[in-house]
């Protein structure tokens, strides 16, 4: 299986889990409601789920500009002619890189 997180990101995720477990224990000790406990349990489970953001729209509507602004750097090409004529999958990594797949490997 392909590894998605860097060592540092994995460490931060572990710390977040530990912090939320400590919070859960404190809530139980202080008599939190079952609704509060359930909300925290959902938050802990969400740490292991992928975050998926889909941006769709007409050609030249500003999708690439929006994503670049969201990321704070020019990751996707922008231009006056359509630049995103196929699906792009962006994933966190140590540095910006581009990997193109041929049509046969997308299936």
Residue pairs with C-beta under 8 A, 6 or more apart in sequence:
4 91
4 92
5 13
5 92
6 92
6 93
6 94
9 92
13 47
16 47
17 44
17 47
20 40
20 43
20 44
20 47
21 44
23 40
24 37
24 40
24 41
24 44
27 36
27 37
27 40
28 37
55 63
55 66
55 67
56 63
57 63
59 82
60 80
60 81
60 82
63 84
64 76
64 77
64 78
64 83
64 84
65 78
67 75
67 76
67 90
68 74
68 75
68 76
68 78
71 90
73 96
75 90
75 96
76 83
76 84
76 88
76 90
77 83
77 84
87 106
